Amino acid sequence: MTTTLLREIAKHRIRRSKKRGMQIGEERGEKRGEKRGIQIGEERGMQIGEERGMQIGEERGAIRGKREAVIRCLSIRFQNPIPHDINEKLESYSDLGVFDFLFQFAMTCESLDDFRKRLI
């Protein structure tokens, strides 16, 4: 074989090797990038989930506290245990604004029946 032919074969093999090497490198890089992206996404998702869970827990705690304040106010004012139907209705509410209104009304209503009539 001639030297020129051998050089051409060598150049061709080098180009093919470079091309294959770049292909392999890109695939590995994509896999690493994808893996890292998934990891970052999972971490961020966990963080968002934890933050949302804390927010929900705080809201539920505030609602529970206001509900208990309304019940305590009625119990003290009327020196009776709260009737089951009123307690059950209070358990169905989940809006803090409703409990603000109900607490104020619990402090000023004439009777438990009067309070019961205001429950939606």
KAMOTA-V519230 format. One record per backbone hydrogen bond with DSSP energy under -0.5 kcal/mol. CO is the residue of the C=O (numbers start at 1). NH is the residue of the N-H. If there is no record, write none. Layout:
co:CO nh:NH
co:CO nh:NH
//
This chain:
co:2 nh:6
co:3 nh:7
co:4 nh:8
co:5 nh:9
co:6 nh:10
co:7 nh:11
co:8 nh:12
co:9 nh:13
co:10 nh:14
co:11 nh:15
co:12 nh:16
co:13 nh:17
co:14 nh:18
co:15 nh:19
co:16 nh:20
co:17 nh:21
co:18 nh:22
co:19 nh:23
co:20 nh:24
co:21 nh:25
co:22 nh:26
co:23 nh:27
co:24 nh:28
co:25 nh:29
co:26 nh:30
co:27 nh:31
co:28 nh:32
co:29 nh:33
co:30 nh:34
co:31 nh:35
co:32 nh:36
co:33 nh:37
co:34 nh:38
co:35 nh:39
co:36 nh:40
co:37 nh:41
co:38 nh:42
co:39 nh:43
co:40 nh:44
co:41 nh:45
co:42 nh:46
co:43 nh:47
co:44 nh:48
co:45 nh:49
co:46 nh:50
co:47 nh:51
co:48 nh:52
co:49 nh:53
co:50 nh:54
co:51 nh:55
co:52 nh:56
co:53 nh:57
co:54 nh:58
co:55 nh:59
co:56 nh:60
co:57 nh:61
co:58 nh:62
co:59 nh:63
co:60 nh:64
co:61 nh:65
co:62 nh:66
co:63 nh:67
co:64 nh:68
co:65 nh:69
co:66 nh:70
co:67 nh:71
co:68 nh:72
co:69 nh:73
co:70 nh:74
co:71 nh:75
co:72 nh:76
co:73 nh:77
co:74 nh:78
co:75 nh:79
co:75 nh:80
co:83 nh:87
co:84 nh:88
co:85 nh:89
co:86 nh:90
co:87 nh:91
co:88 nh:92
co:89 nh:92
co:89 nh:93
co:90 nh:93
co:94 nh:96
co:95 nh:99
co:96 nh:100
co:97 nh:101
co:98 nh:102
co:99 nh:103
co:100 nh:104
co:101 nh:105
co:102 nh:106
co:103 nh:107
co:104 nh:108
co:105 nh:108
co:105 nh:109
co:111 nh:115
co:112 nh:116
co:113 nh:117
co:114 nh:118
co:115 nh:118
co:115 nh:119
co:116 nh:119
//
